[in-house]
């Protein structure tokens, strides 16, 4: 779907801003949508004018469900248990990316976390079927770099965020938009 079609399916939201979503590709356009309060709720990513990725804000975003289970603004451990149960039952093939984020490549779903006033909450990121293969892999998948920056999925022994303190990524002049 194109930009106008994506805008039409987000009732009550307006475009807040556009940004370069990835340091290695000027062709990936990020568009932030929000409510009248101008709080970001949905991030849509386009390449060649075509939508390929959507991320939902954990604090202000709409609720996304999978098999009747809410994915937005959940406690990470509870949602991880749901995904692992689906994996054990053979309903989904759950995998973890290099930075510890769980997801289901077959569905084009990755679950990240976001810090909010009430603590850490889940934020679903989804890609279309054409981009679903290896979507949990933050190095080879199609999800833009800006979506991997920030708070990491809670894992013992992992830093709390990426890039970790003191690490200088090779982004050139590009800066994460949020």
Secondary structure as the mmCIF struct_conf table of DSSP 4:
data_model
#
loop_
_struct_conf.conf_type_id
_struct_conf.id
_struct_conf.beg_label_comp_id
_struct_conf.beg_label_asym_id
_struct_conf.beg_label_seq_id
_struct_conf.end_label_comp_id
_struct_conf.end_label_asym_id
_struct_conf.end_label_seq_id
HELX_RH_AL_P HELX_RH_AL_P1 UNK A 3 UNK A 8
TURN_TY1_P TURN_TY1_P1 UNK A 9 UNK A 9
BEND BEND1 UNK A 10 UNK A 10
TURN_TY1_P TURN_TY1_P2 UNK A 11 UNK A 12
STRN STRN1 UNK A 14 UNK A 22
TURN_TY1_P TURN_TY1_P3 UNK A 23 UNK A 24
STRN STRN2 UNK A 25 UNK A 34
TURN_TY1_P TURN_TY1_P4 UNK A 36 UNK A 37
STRN STRN3 UNK A 40 UNK A 47
TURN_TY1_P TURN_TY1_P5 UNK A 48 UNK A 49
STRN STRN4 UNK A 50 UNK A 56
TURN_TY1_P TURN_TY1_P6 UNK A 58 UNK A 60
BEND BEND2 UNK A 61 UNK A 61
HELX_LH_PP_P HELX_LH_PP_P1 UNK A 62 UNK A 63
STRN STRN5 UNK A 65 UNK A 66
TURN_TY1_P TURN_TY1_P7 UNK A 67 UNK A 68
STRN STRN6 UNK A 69 UNK A 70
TURN_TY1_P TURN_TY1_P8 UNK A 72 UNK A 73
HELX_RH_AL_P HELX_RH_AL_P2 UNK A 76 UNK A 88
TURN_TY1_P TURN_TY1_P9 UNK A 89 UNK A 90
BEND BEND3 UNK A 91 UNK A 91
STRN STRN7 UNK A 94 UNK A 96
TURN_TY1_P TURN_TY1_P10 UNK A 98 UNK A 99
BEND BEND4 UNK A 100 UNK A 100
STRN STRN8 UNK A 102 UNK A 104
HELX_RH_3T_P HELX_RH_3T_P1 UNK A 105 UNK A 107
TURN_TY1_P TURN_TY1_P11 UNK A 108 UNK A 108
STRN STRN9 UNK A 109 UNK A 116
TURN_TY1_P TURN_TY1_P12 UNK A 117 UNK A 118
STRN STRN10 UNK A 119 UNK A 127
HELX_RH_3T_P HELX_RH_3T_P2 UNK A 129 UNK A 131
TURN_TY1_P TURN_TY1_P13 UNK A 133 UNK A 136
TURN_TY1_P TURN_TY1_P14 UNK A 138 UNK A 140
BEND BEND5 UNK A 141 UNK A 143
HELX_RH_3T_P HELX_RH_3T_P3 UNK A 145 UNK A 147
TURN_TY1_P TURN_TY1_P15 UNK A 148 UNK A 148
BEND BEND6 UNK A 149 UNK A 149
STRN STRN11 UNK A 150 UNK A 151
HELX_LH_PP_P HELX_LH_PP_P2 UNK A 152 UNK A 153
TURN_TY1_P TURN_TY1_P16 UNK A 156 UNK A 157
BEND BEND7 UNK A 158 UNK A 158
BEND BEND8 UNK A 160 UNK A 160
STRN STRN12 UNK A 161 UNK A 162
BEND BEND9 UNK A 163 UNK A 163
HELX_LH_PP_P HELX_LH_PP_P3 UNK A 164 UNK A 164
TURN_TY1_P TURN_TY1_P17 UNK A 165 UNK A 166
TURN_TY1_P TURN_TY1_P18 UNK A 172 UNK A 173
#
